[in-house]
Amino acid sequence: MDTAELHRRIDAVWRLESPKLIGTLMRVVRDLDLAEELAQDALVAALERWPTSGIPDNPGAWLTTTAKHRAIDQLRHRQLTERKHALLGEDPEHESHVMPDLDALDDDIGDDLLRLIFTACHPVLPREGQIALTLRLLGGLTTPEIARAFLQPEATVAQRIVRAKRTLAEKQPTYEVPRGDERHERLDAVLAVIYLIFNEGYAASAGDDLMRPTLCEEALRLARTLAARLADEPEVHGLLALLEIQASRGAARVEPDGTPILLAQQNRARWDHLAIQRGLTSLARAEKLGGSTGPYALQAAIAACHARAPEAAATDWPRIAALYDQLVDVLPSPVVELNRAVAVSMAEGPAAALPLVEALREAPALTNYHLLPAVHGDLLEKLGRLPEASAAFLQAAALTGNAREQTLLRQRAAACVEA
């Protein structure tokens, strides 16, 4: 294996394992900056040793063991320093650092990454800071990816992350999972983080592949863990239902060469029907708990309409449009409005949806959102306004950072010119 390929594989391992590694280290050292530093030290050790020894069979375990050893060394050094200070009569109010039990779990979550997500969503931070910091550290998303998820400039998101870390360092909140009302207060942010991690995996905002399956799998794992431990929270089940049903389409969304396949053209026999059934069961659970109008449950109900249709032509688009009407009320956003316009176009025709989409062109949040001109182009194409449709598809291609989507959109633009 050449050096470039080895580094590419190490980078892939790091993107997958670093969030869980930081979560584990946080339980040990209770210090976010130190946890990040120790994780980076483990990566440096891997870059030094793996070119010679090869990537281990379980690279995550290797990184964790290496980082834990360094954490123990750090904590022992702190204890030694504190004992010397005590003998000299210095720093009497300094907090004593006790060696932790690395195997002890101090709450009922039982998952290091999920525990740290709850911790990072601390009320000392504004909601935007909670989510941005958690996605950066624990979701494995880059700052540009988070900026695209928020539909905001990269500089704004970068500043949020810096401010959030500075606030945590200054306030020094207790790093633990809250209980009762305090846990409930943080739950919305935790669910939003898991949802955005899944979305980046389901439709990658940049890169050569349409999907990043490892992110989808991690988000699903977190949602399943959360649902098992917070069984009475309807929106937890609503989110899990949404992710299960969306993930069920993964194998049918791309050709063997990676070319995207639009929903209407997907082979539904390739959908994972066990995953669909799990999603429908979770949706029923959310509805039984009184959460049928929660934002995630409503999105899951929309996904269920697609899942229940044996073929694209059988999709209950009027029902989907009605569900989007409800979703706009509980989760008002231009992205939801755009999705609602798509449903209206399918239920009532492209002419009914075109004014809705064109009105959204004035929304500042959608200025650089590639799906707005993509949807606009689709409607114009259906209405026979092919030159305008081609221009819209080219605009969409210029806005997306995903190579597969760029190719598809340029192909659609060319097809409009050739027709």
Residue pairs with C-beta under 8 A, 6 or more apart in sequence:
1 9
3 51
6 50
6 51
6 55
7 47
9 55
10 43
10 46
10 47
10 50
10 55
13 46
13 55
13 59
13 60
13 63
14 43
14 46
15 140
15 214
16 60
16 140
16 214
16 218
17 59
17 60
17 63
18 39
18 43
18 140
19 113
19 137
19 138
19 139
19 140
19 218
20 60
20 64
20 112
20 113
21 39
21 42
21 60
21 63
21 64
21 67
22 35
22 36
22 39
22 116
22 137
22 138
23 111
23 112
23 113
23 114
23 115
23 116
23 138
24 64
24 67
24 68
24 112
25 34
25 35
25 38
25 39
25 67
25 68
25 71
26 32
26 35
26 112
26 115
26 116
26 119
26 175
27 100
27 106
27 112
27 115
27 116
27 175
28 35
28 68
28 71
28 75
28 100
28 102
29 35
29 38
29 71
29 74
29 75
30 175
31 175
32 120
32 137
32 165
32 168
32 169
32 175
33 165
33 169
34 71
34 74
36 137
38 67
38 70
38 71
38 74
39 63
39 67
41 66
41 67
41 70
42 63
42 64
42 66
42 67
42 70
43 63
45 66
46 59
46 62
46 63
46 66
50 56
56 62
68 102
72 99
75 97
75 99
75 100
76 99
78 97
79 96
79 97
79 99
82 91
82 94
82 96
82 97
85 91
85 94
86 92
106 176
106 177
107 115
107 176
107 177
107 179
108 177
108 229
109 115
109 118
109 177
109 225
109 229
110 225
110 229
111 222
111 225
113 138
113 218
113 222
114 190
114 222
114 225
114 226
115 176
115 177
116 137
116 138
116 175
117 134
117 138
117 190
117 193
117 194
117 222
118 177
118 178
118 183
118 186
118 190
119 173
119 175
119 176
119 177
120 130
120 133
120 134
120 137
120 138
120 168
121 130
121 131
121 134
121 186
121 189
121 190
121 193
122 130
122 168
122 173
122 186
123 182
123 185
123 186
124 167
124 168
124 171
124 173
125 133
125 164
125 167
125 168
127 188
127 189
128 150
128 160
129 160
129 161
129 163
129 164
129 167
130 164
130 186
130 189
131 189
131 192
131 193
131 196
132 146
132 150
132 157
132 160
132 161
132 164
133 160
133 161
133 164
133 165
133 168
134 189
134 193
135 141
135 145
135 146
135 149
135 193
135 196
135 197
136 142
136 143
136 146
136 161
138 193
139 193
139 196
139 197
139 200
139 215
140 197
140 215
140 218
141 149
141 196
141 197
141 200
143 154
143 157
143 158
143 161
144 154
144 205
144 206
144 401
145 200
145 205
145 206
146 157
146 161
146 196
147 153
147 154
147 156
147 157
148 205
148 206
148 401
149 196
149 199
149 200
149 205
150 156
150 157
151 335
151 365
151 366
151 368
151 369
152 365
177 183
178 185
178 186
184 233
187 230
187 233
187 235
187 236
188 235
190 226
191 235
191 236
191 239
191 296
194 219
194 222
194 223
194 226
194 239
194 243
195 219
195 239
195 242
195 243
195 296
197 215
197 218
197 219
197 222
198 215
198 216
198 219
198 220
198 223
198 243
198 246
198 247
200 212
200 215
201 211
201 212
201 213
201 214
201 215
201 216
201 217
201 218
201 219
202 211
202 216
202 246
202 247
202 250
203 210
203 211
203 402
204 210
204 211
204 212
204 402
205 400
205 401
205 402
206 401
206 402
207 401
207 402
207 403
208 258
208 403
208 404
209 258
209 404
210 253
210 254
210 258
210 260
210 402
210 404
210 405
211 250
211 253
211 254
213 250
216 243
216 247
216 250
219 243
220 240
220 243
220 244
220 247
223 236
223 239
223 240
223 243
224 240
226 236
226 240
227 236
227 237
227 240
227 282
230 236
232 289
233 289
234 285
234 286
234 287
234 289
234 290
234 291
234 294
234 297
235 286
235 291
235 294
235 295
235 296
235 297
237 282
237 283
237 285
237 286
237 289
237 291
237 297
238 282
238 283
238 286
238 291
238 294
238 295
238 296
238 297
238 298
238 299
238 300
239 296
239 300
240 279
240 282
241 279
241 280
241 281
241 282
241 283
241 285
241 286
241 296
241 297
241 300
241 303
241 304
242 279
242 296
242 297
242 299
242 300
242 303
243 279
244 275
244 276
244 278
244 279
244 282
245 275
245 276
245 279
245 280
245 283
245 300
245 303
245 304
245 306
245 307
246 303
247 272
247 275
248 271
248 272
248 273
248 275
248 276
248 279
248 307
249 263
249 266
249 271
249 272
250 272
251 270
251 271
251 272
252 261
252 266
252 267
252 268
252 270
252 271
253 260
253 261
253 266
254 260
254 261
254 404
255 261
258 404
259 404
259 407
259 408
260 404
260 405
260 408
263 306
263 312
264 312
265 312
266 312
268 309
268 310
268 311
271 307
276 307
279 300
279 303
279 304
279 307
280 304
280 307
282 300
283 297
283 300
283 301
283 304
286 292
286 294
286 296
286 297
286 300
287 297
291 297
292 298
292 301
293 326
293 330
294 330
295 327
295 330
295 331
298 323
298 326
298 327
298 330
298 331
299 327
301 323
302 320
302 323
302 324
302 327
305 315
305 316
305 319
305 320
305 323
306 315
306 320
308 316
309 315
309 316
315 346
317 343
317 346
317 347
318 347
320 343
320 346
320 347
321 340
321 343
321 344
321 346
321 347
321 348
324 336
324 339
324 340
324 343
325 340
327 336
327 340
328 336
328 337
328 340
333 365
334 360
334 363
334 365
334 366
335 365
335 366
335 369
337 356
337 360
337 363
338 357
338 360
338 366
338 369
338 371
338 372
338 375
340 356
341 353
341 356
341 357
341 360
341 375
342 353
342 375
344 352
344 353
344 356
345 352
345 353
345 354
345 378
345 379
345 382
350 378
350 379
350 382
350 383
351 383
353 379
354 376
354 379
354 380
354 383
357 372
357 375
357 376
357 379
358 376
360 366
360 372
361 372
361 376
366 372
368 399
369 399
370 396
370 397
370 399
370 400
370 405
370 409
371 396
372 396
373 392
373 393
373 395
373 396
373 399
374 392
374 393
374 396
374 409
376 392
377 388
377 389
377 390
377 391
377 392
377 393
377 395
377 396
377 409
377 412
377 413
377 416
378 389
380 386
380 388
380 389
380 392
381 389
381 412
381 416
386 416
386 417
386 419
387 416
387 417
389 412
389 413
389 416
390 413
390 414
390 416
390 417
391 413
393 409
393 410
393 412
393 413
393 416
394 409
394 410
394 413
396 409
397 405
397 406
397 409
397 410
397 413
400 406
400 409
